[in-house]
């Protein structure tokens, strides 16, 4: 009953994943892929970097979500994305051991913070691919792994997580072989030693080729991500960071208490070795940035269950173990579970029809789109808002957007400094001839431009569109006087 309700909750949360600004430029890129038949590798969405190289390493995800949108709009996009998440959680549950209530508690502890970063973005493809990779490693189906990496590398740059996990599994195979010296351990080590470089080469089977790793590493360097919230270190200074730290510290304490298991090696299966090695390898990345906590937590739940052991049960201190299992009520459980499922489906259907603001399916209204299209000249917009314009006002070239890969670092730094009020806006606006601005209604830049003589052509509860004052005309020369 508990497990059934948990999966109802997971599906409910996954089906209501919100769209973000990245969702919409992904949709626009997918539309262009369907129209042209190839991945866009040159920027055509902005007027500031038009024609520069854009290393689009997520083209397959873009084509996929646009195909879903073309067939069924945002509801089908959400349904398809939810299948990625639910599929990953199902595989995670199947890798767990122990009583159902133990697995339930561990899953709740892991999924509570992990689900907070689920969104309609290609990161959820990495969640499923990561769990599939661990399953393949645990079952020693090494031949399939290079094909998984080809698919994964074209869906999301999170294929680097796969490289890390594969390297951790190879280290685990070396340690296991050195400790046991068994024939099976030797064959496993040889197989992984062969498949690891093949998987690395397979990840290069993308439009970017061997430059994939360079673009990804450059795009995630400290200067490139300094102002992006989800790339900041995971600190316990907020509810999400605090919840993650509680889980991470509990996991570290569990590893310490079960250190004999870690040193001597689990006695059960090779999958135990893979899970422990992969989870420990991803833990530093989870501390490195908020966006990395979900992959770690997806593996932490089955790893914790195997460290605790198949016979472990959570009990309150001082409470004796039950002498006999409590009686089950299958019919009542089925009714309750079915009722919860029907209620969740009804709420999801209602949300898909009414499109509440939380889903962010329609961040711009028709009036705001019309005001943007009527802008008299080059448009200024903020980093986080360009994705909306790229999809909803495709005729308008953006100033900047969250595809930080193609934008030069110096340009991004200046644009972000102006956005945060750390530098005056006028030099940047004059350089690019900005004559119009699209801003959130509560942005401080709205008041700044208004005080400088800009007129508000549109304003609602979400957005404001402003136009620059007329440029002063040059004084006419007076009559020529004789000397």
N, C-alpha and C positions, 0 to 999 in steps of 0.2 A: 504494500500500500504506500509506504513512504517513498520507495523508489519510483513507483508509478506517478505519484504526485510531483516528485522532483522533476521527472522528465516532462510533465505537463508544464511546469514552471519554466523549464529551460526552453521548450518550444514557444511558449508565450512570450518570453523575453526576446528570443531570437526573431520571432515574427514581427516584433515591434522595434527592431533596431532602427535608430534614426539615420537619416541621410546627413551628410556633412558637405562642406563646400567642395571637398575633393570628389565626392560622389558625382557631381554634375560635370566637372571637366572630364572625368572618366567616361561619362555617357556621351559627351560631345566627341571625344576621341574615338569611341566605339562607333558612333554614327559615321565618322569620316573613314574608318576602316571598312565598314560595310559598303560605303560609297566608292572608295578608291581601290579596295582590294589589297592594301598593304598598310603596314604600321606607319604612323606619322613620325618621322625622325627629324623634321625641321619645324620650327615654331611658325604657326600661322594665326595664333590667337591673340597676340599682343602687337602693339605698335612700337614697343620699346626694344624688343629683341627679335623682331620679325626676320626670318631667314636664318637665324642661328640654329645650331644643332641642338635637338632635343632628344636625349637618350630615353626614349619611351620603352621602359623595360617591363611594362605591365599590359601590353597590347592585347593579350589573349583574354585577360579579365575584362578589359574594356569592350572587346567584341562580344563577349559572353553576356555582360549585363545589358548592353544595348539591344542585343537580340531578345533578351527577356523583356525589356521595356517595349520593344516594337510589337511583341506578341501580346503582352498583358499589362503594360504600364508599370508603375511603381509597385502595385501589389505583387506582380509576378517576380519583379526584382527582389522584393523582400522575401518571398517564398523560396526562391532559389538560394538566396544568401542564408536563410534559416536552415536549409538542408545541409549546408557546409558545417554550420555550428552543431546542429543536432547530431549529424554523422560523427563529428569529432568526439562529442561527449559519449555517444554510444560506444565507440571504440575504446575510449578511456575507461568506461565502466567495465568492459569486457576484459581489460587488463588488470583489474583490481582483484584482490583476494580477501577472504575474511567474511564474516557474517554480513548480511545485507545492511543492518543498522550501522555497522562500522563504515561500510562503503558509503552509505548515505551521508553520515556526518562528515567524512573526509571530502566528499564531492561538494557539499554545501560550503565548507570552509574554503575550498579552492575556487568554486564558481562564483561565489558572492563578489569578490573583487575582480575576477577575470571578466565577468559579464558586463562590468561597468565600462569597459573599453571596446565592446562589440559595436560595430557600426557598419554601414553599407560601403565598405571599402575592401580592397583586395587582401588586407591583413587576415581576414577570416579564411581565405583560401590557404594561407600558411598554417593556420591552426589545424585544418584537416590534413594537409600534406605532412605536417610534422608528426601527427599521431600515426598516420599510415606508414611513414618511414620507420618509426619505432616498432610497429607491428611486423613489418617486413624484416627488420633486423632480428627481432625476437624469434621469428619463425625461420630465419636463415634463408629467406628467399632473396638472395642477393642479386640475382639476374634481373629482377624487376626494377631495382633501385635506379639504374641510369635512366630508364624510361620515365620514372616518376620525376627525376630531376629535370628532364627536358620539359615536361608539362609544368612543373613548379616554377622554373626559371622564367617562363613566358607569362605566368600568372602574376607573380609577385617577387620582388627582390628579396623577400624573406627566405629564399632558397639558401641564403648564407646560414640561416639557422640549421638547415639540413647538413651543410658542410661541417658545422661545428659538432652536431650530434654524430655524424658519421665518423669524424675524427675521434670523438670521445669513445665511440663503440670500438674503434680500432685499438685505442689504448687499453680498453677493458679486455679485448681479446688477447692482447700481448700479456697482460697481467695474469689472466686466467690460464693461458698456456704455460707461462713460466711457473705457476704454482702447481698445476696438475699434470702437465706434460702428456695429456691424453691425445689419442689419434684424432678424435673429434675436434678437440681444441686446436690442433694443428691445422686441420682442414678449414676450420672456421677462420683462423687467422690468415691463412693464404687467400681464402675467398674475399675477405674484407680488404686485404692489401691490394688485391686486383681491382675490386669494385670501387674503392675510394677515389683513385685518380680517374677512373672511367666516369664516375658521377660528376667529378669536377669538370671534365671535358663536356659531358652532356649538358651541364648548365650553361655552356657557351653556345648551345644551339638556339640562339635567339637572333633577332635582327641586329643586336649590338655585337655579337660574336665575343671574342676574347676581351673586349673592352668593358663587358658587363661589370666585372669585379671592380675595375678602376672607377667607373662612374658611380657605382654604389658606395664604395669606400669614400670617394671624394664628396658625394652628396650627403654622407652622414658624418663628416668631419666636424669637429667642434665649432669652427667659425661658421659653417653652413647652417647649423641647427641651433645656434645660440639663442634665438628668439622664439623657437617653436616649443610650445608648452609640453606637448607629448614626448618630446625628446629630452626634457629636463630630468635630472636624477630623481629617483623615487625616494622622496624624503617623507618622514612621518609628520608632516606639517599640515596635512589635510585628511579628510576622512578616508579617501581612497588609499593614499600613501600609508596612513596609519593602519588600515586594515591589512594591506599587503605586508607591512612590517611584522604585524602580529603573526601572520601565517608563515612568513619567511623565518622568523626567529623560532617559532615552534618546530618548523622543519629542521632547522639547524640543531636544535636541542635533541630532536629525535635521532638525527644522524650521529650526534655525539654519544647518546646513550646506547645506540646500536653500532658503535664503532667497531666492535669485534666482527659484526657482520660485514662491515665495509672493508675491514682489513683482511679477513679470512675468505671473504667471498661467500655469497649466498649459496646454500646447499641445494636449492630447488632447481631453478632453470636459468638458462642463458638470458632470458628476458629480464630477470632480476638485475643482472649485470648491466644490461643495456639501459634500463630505466634509471638506475642509480647514476651511471656515468653521464647520461644525457641530462638529467635534472641538475646535477651538480655543475655541469658545463654551462647551463643556461642561467643559473642563479646570479652570477655577476652581471649578466646582461640585463636581468630584471631590475637590479639595483641601479644600473646605468641609466635607464630611461623608463618612463611610465608605459610606453607603448609595448615594451617587452615583457610586461608582467604576465599577460595572458598565456603566451607559449610556455613559460616556466610553470605556471599553476596547472596547466592542462596535464603536465607530466608529473607534477608534485603529488597529485592525489593517488595515482596507482603506485608510485614509488613509496609513498608513506604507508600504504596498505601492505606492501610487501616487506617493508622494514619492520612493521608491527607484527606481521605473521598472520597465518590463516586462522589461528585460534584466538586472536586478540579481540576483546570486547570492551567497549567503553562502559564503565560503571561509576556511579557516584561514590565518593569516599565513604567508607563505613557501611555501604549497602551490600548485603550478601548476594551472591549469584542466585538467580531463580532456580528452584529445584526442578521445575517443569515448565516447558514453554506455555505461554498464554494461549488460550483457544483462539482459533482464527474464525473470521466471519466472511467467507468469500463472497456471498451474495451482497452483503452490506458494503463490503469494500469495493465491489464492482460498481455498485450504484453510486457510491461517493466519487470514485475515480471517473466514472462516465459523466457524472454531473459536473465535476471540476473541468473535464475536458470540453464539454459542451459550453460551459460558461466562458472558458478561455477563448474558444473559437468564436463565440458571439461577440466578445469584446474586441477581438482582433478584427473581425469583419466590420464592426461598427467603426473602429478607428480607420480602417482602410477607406471606408466610404466618406467619413466626415473629415479625414486628414487633419487631425489636431496639430497644433503648432509644434508639439514635441517631436513628431515624426520628421518635420522639416522637409516634407515633400514639395511644398510650394513656398519657398522662402521669399519669393518676389511676386507681388500681385500684378495684375494687368496694367494698372495705372503706373506703377513704378517702372515696369518694362517700357511702356510708352514714353515716359519721361526720359529714360536713358536713350532710347532711340532718337528722341528729338534733340539730343545734345548738339550744340553748334560746332564743337571742335574736339580735339583730343581729350579723352576722359581720364580723370584721376580716380583710382579706387584703392582700397587697402588690400594687403596680402591675403587676408582670409575671405575676402568677398569676390575676388576675381573669378572663382569657379562658378559662382552663380551667374555672372554675366556671360561667361563662355557658353553656357547651356541655354539660358532663358533669353538672352539678347545676342545671338550669334553674329549679327551684323556689326556689332560694336567691338572694336579692338580694345583689349584691356591694357591697363598700365602695368599691372603685376598680378600674379595669382600664386597659389600654393604649389605649383610645379617648380619647386626651388632648384631643380637640376639645371634647367637651361639658362637661368638668370645669372649673370656675373655676380660674384660675391660683393664687389664694391657697390654695384647698383642696389643689391638687396639691402646692404647695410645702410645706405643713405635713405632708401625708401622706408625702412623700418624706423630709422631715427626720426624722420619727418612724421611718420604715423604716430609715434609715441611722444611727439612734441619735444624731442631732444635737439632738433635742429630747425631753423626757420624753413618754411615751405617754399618761399618765393624763389630761391635759386633753382630748386628742382623743377618747379612749375614753369619758370621762364625757359629753362633749358629744353623742356619737352613741349613747350607751347600749350600748356594745359588751359583749356577754356571751359571745362565742365568737371564736376566732381560728384561721384556716387558714394555716399557714406551712410553708415548706420545713423539713425535719427538722434541717438544720444552721444555721438562722437564729439569730442571737444573741438575737432577740426571744423565742425559745422558752425559753431559760434565764432571761431577764429576767422573763417572766411566771410561770415556775415558781417563782422566788424570791419573787414577790409573792403566792403562794398559789393560783395557777391550777392546775387539775388537768388532766392529759393524758388525754383520752378515747380518743385513737388516736395511734399512732405506728408508722411503718414506716421503711424505708430512704430514703424520699423525702419524706414529708409528716408533719406533726404537727397534730392538732386539739386545742385546749385550751379549757376552760370556766372562766369567771370564778368566784371564790369567792362563796358566798351573801352577798348584801348584808346588812349588820348591821341587825337589827330595831331600831326606835325603842324607847326605854325606856318601860315602862308607868308612868302617873302613880300615885303612892302615894295612900293614903287621906287625905281632907281632915280635918285636925285643927282642932278648935275653937280660936278665939283665947283 
